[in-house]
């Protein structure tokens, strides 16, 4: 299972806390880019320059499987 840093886990958790499954984040933020590379999230409308990150089913599974970012 993929290990998540605290920052990555926090971003995924923010997405889960939103009813639409998304959060606002700068596209230049490294933890967000890594989540997209790992297919744990996607940019809104697959736009790498969007400021909205959307969690995927794989991201939800990773969040459940990696308590405390370990």
N, CA and C of each residue as an Amber inpcrd file, in Angstrom:
protein
   210
   0.8410000  -1.1760000   0.0000000   0.0000000   0.0000000   0.0000000
   0.8940000   1.2510000   0.0000000   0.4150000   2.2900000  -0.6400000
   1.1840000   3.5270000  -0.7580000   1.3030000   4.2280000   0.5910000
   2.5090000   4.6600000   0.8950000   2.7220000   5.4460000   2.1170000
   2.3710000   6.8890000   1.8080000   1.7310000   7.5180000   2.7580000
   1.3500000   8.9160000   2.6050000   2.0840000   9.7670000   3.6230000
   2.5470000  10.9240000   3.1660000   3.1140000  11.8750000   4.1110000
   1.9480000  12.5480000   4.8530000   2.2590000  13.2600000   5.8980000
   1.2130000  13.9680000   6.6390000   0.5060000  14.9570000   5.7240000
   1.2470000  15.6710000   4.9170000   0.6540000  16.6630000   4.0100000
  -0.2730000  16.0030000   2.9880000   0.1480000  14.8650000   2.4380000
  -0.6890000  14.1450000   1.4740000  -1.9560000  13.6310000   2.1420000
  -1.8060000  13.0530000   3.3160000  -2.9570000  12.5350000   4.0440000
  -3.9220000  13.6710000   4.3930000  -3.3880000  14.8080000   4.8130000
  -4.2310000  15.9520000   5.1520000  -5.0280000  16.4320000   3.9400000
  -4.4000000  16.4670000   2.7700000  -5.1080000  16.8720000   1.5570000
  -6.2350000  15.9020000   1.2250000  -5.9470000  14.5980000   1.2960000
  -6.9840000  13.6050000   1.0220000  -8.1230000  13.7170000   2.0280000
  -7.7810000  13.9660000   3.2850000  -8.8070000  14.1010000   4.3170000
  -9.6640000  15.3390000   4.0660000  -9.0420000  16.4270000   3.6260000
  -9.8070000  17.6320000   3.2920000 -10.7980000  17.3440000   2.1780000
 -10.3650000  16.5690000   1.1870000 -11.2690000  16.1860000   0.0970000
 -12.4360000  15.3700000   0.6340000 -12.1460000  14.4160000   1.5050000
 -13.1990000  13.5650000   2.0750000 -14.1810000  14.3710000   2.8990000
 -13.7110000  15.4030000   3.5520000 -14.5720000  16.2250000   4.3980000
 -15.5170000  17.1090000   3.5900000 -15.2240000  17.3150000   2.3240000
 -16.0490000  18.1340000   1.4460000 -17.1100000  17.2590000   0.7850000
 -18.3460000  17.7220000   0.7310000 -19.4310000  16.9240000   0.1500000
 -19.2040000  16.6100000  -1.3240000 -18.4070000  17.4190000  -2.0120000
 -18.1060000  17.1710000  -3.4300000 -16.8340000  16.3640000  -3.6100000
 -16.1130000  16.1140000  -2.5150000 -14.8790000  15.3390000  -2.5950000
 -13.7010000  16.1270000  -3.1170000 -13.7060000  17.4400000  -2.8980000
 -12.6120000  18.2540000  -3.4390000 -12.1340000  19.2680000  -2.4230000
 -10.9560000  19.8040000  -2.7010000 -10.3970000  20.8730000  -1.8810000
  -9.6190000  21.8180000  -2.7840000  -9.4540000  23.0360000  -2.3370000
  -8.6630000  24.0100000  -3.0720000  -7.2020000  23.8840000  -2.6840000
  -6.3450000  23.8320000  -3.6710000  -4.9050000  23.7170000  -3.4270000
  -4.1590000  24.2160000  -4.6600000  -3.0450000  24.8570000  -4.4510000
  -2.2320000  25.3590000  -5.5670000  -1.6620000  24.1930000  -6.3650000
  -1.7140000  24.3100000  -7.6720000  -1.2030000  23.2350000  -8.5280000
   0.3050000  23.0540000  -8.3940000   0.9800000  24.0230000  -7.8140000
   2.4280000  23.9200000  -7.6240000   2.7980000  23.2210000  -6.3160000
   1.8070000  22.9000000  -5.4780000   2.0580000  22.2690000  -4.1810000
   2.4760000  20.8170000  -4.4030000   3.6950000  20.4770000  -4.0200000
   4.2760000  19.1530000  -4.3040000   3.4350000  17.9850000  -3.7900000
   2.9160000  18.0030000  -2.5560000   2.1010000  16.8710000  -2.1100000
   0.8770000  16.6320000  -2.9960000   0.2730000  17.6920000  -3.5040000
  -0.8830000  17.5460000  -4.4000000  -0.4570000  16.9220000  -5.7260000
   0.6600000  17.3670000  -6.2680000   1.1460000  16.8050000  -7.5400000
   1.4490000  15.3190000  -7.4040000   2.0240000  14.9150000  -6.2720000
   2.3430000  13.5040000  -6.0490000   1.0630000  12.6780000  -5.9580000
   0.0460000  13.2010000  -5.2820000  -1.2340000  12.4870000  -5.1970000
  -1.8180000  12.2670000  -6.5880000  -1.7050000  13.2550000  -7.4610000
  -2.2070000  13.1250000  -8.8300000  -1.3690000  12.0990000  -9.5970000
  -0.0510000  12.1340000  -9.4440000   0.8170000  11.1610000 -10.1200000
   0.4850000   9.7380000  -9.7020000   0.1420000   9.5530000  -8.4310000
  -0.1970000   8.2190000  -7.9070000  -1.6520000   7.8350000  -8.1630000
  -2.3860000   8.7330000  -8.8290000  -3.7990000   8.5220000  -9.1510000
  -4.6850000   8.4060000  -7.9080000  -4.2650000   9.0660000  -6.8280000
  -5.0650000   9.1180000  -5.6080000  -5.9860000  10.3300000  -5.6300000
  -5.7380000  11.2310000  -6.5680000  -6.5860000  12.3930000  -6.7830000
  -6.3730000  12.8680000  -8.2200000  -7.2400000  13.7570000  -8.6520000
  -7.1320000  14.3600000  -9.9910000  -7.4330000  15.8430000  -9.8680000
  -6.9410000  16.6130000 -10.8370000  -7.2960000  18.0240000 -10.8940000
  -8.6970000  18.1300000 -11.4560000  -9.4510000  19.1090000 -11.0270000
 -10.7900000  19.3480000 -11.5330000 -10.7420000  19.4290000 -13.0520000
 -11.5550000  18.6070000 -13.7000000 -11.6030000  18.5390000 -15.1650000
 -10.2340000  18.1870000 -15.7650000  -9.4260000  17.4450000 -15.0050000
  -8.0950000  17.0210000 -15.4600000  -7.2380000  18.1780000 -15.9600000
  -7.3860000  19.3180000 -15.3490000  -6.6000000  20.4950000 -15.6970000
  -5.4560000  20.6310000 -14.6960000  -4.2120000  20.3980000 -15.1090000
  -3.1020000  20.4590000 -14.1580000  -2.8830000  21.8450000 -13.5640000
  -3.5450000  22.8610000 -14.0960000  -3.3830000  24.2080000 -13.5660000
  -4.6010000  24.6620000 -12.7580000  -5.4990000  23.7180000 -12.4720000
  -6.6720000  24.0210000 -11.6660000  -6.2560000  24.1940000 -10.2150000
  -7.1040000  24.8390000  -9.4430000  -6.8220000  24.9750000  -8.0220000
  -7.7490000  24.0730000  -7.2040000  -8.3930000  23.1030000  -7.8530000
  -9.2890000  22.1690000  -7.1750000  -8.7880000  20.7400000  -7.3570000
  -8.5880000  20.0680000  -6.2480000  -8.1250000  18.6880000  -6.2320000
  -9.3030000  17.8060000  -5.8270000  -9.5340000  16.7230000  -6.5720000
 -10.6550000  15.8200000  -6.3070000 -10.0930000  14.4500000  -5.9570000
 -10.5770000  13.8660000  -4.8790000 -10.1200000  12.5460000  -4.4550000
 -10.7170000  11.4680000  -5.3690000  -9.9580000  10.4170000  -5.6280000
 -10.4400000   9.2750000  -6.4090000 -10.7970000   8.1380000  -5.4550000
 -11.3950000   7.0840000  -6.0030000 -11.6870000   5.9060000  -5.1840000
 -10.4000000   5.3170000  -4.6150000  -9.3370000   5.3380000  -5.4160000
  -8.0380000   4.8420000  -4.9390000  -7.5230000   5.7000000  -3.7840000
  -7.7800000   7.0010000  -3.8450000  -7.3810000   7.9020000  -2.7690000
  -8.1450000   7.6240000  -1.4840000  -9.4370000   7.3420000  -1.6160000
 -10.2370000   6.9940000  -0.4350000  -9.7350000   5.7010000   0.1940000
  -9.4030000   4.7180000  -0.6500000  -8.8870000   3.4410000  -0.1440000
  -7.5420000   3.6360000   0.5410000  -6.6740000   4.4490000  -0.0480000
  -5.3560000   4.7050000   0.5420000  -5.4950000   5.3950000   1.8890000
  -6.4410000   6.2920000   1.9850000  -6.6590000   7.0190000   3.2330000
  -7.1180000   6.0650000   4.3280000  -7.9600000   5.1300000   4.0010000
  -8.4360000   4.1420000   4.9830000  -7.3430000   3.1610000   5.3800000
  -6.4590000   2.8240000   4.4240000  -5.4460000   1.8010000   4.6480000
  -4.1610000   2.3260000   5.2800000  -4.0290000   3.6440000   5.4040000
  -2.7880000   4.1970000   5.9610000  -3.0960000   5.1260000   7.1250000
  -3.3930000   4.5520000   8.2750000  -3.6990000   5.3990000   9.4260000
  -2.5150000   6.2630000   9.8130000  -2.7950000   7.5090000  10.1200000
  -1.7730000   8.4720000  10.5750000  -0.6700000   8.6930000   9.5670000
  -0.9430000   8.4640000   8.2820000   0.0400000   8.7600000   7.2440000
   1.1900000   7.7910000   7.1760000   1.1020000   6.6490000   7.8130000
   2.2200000   5.7020000   7.8170000   2.1500000   4.7630000   6.6680000
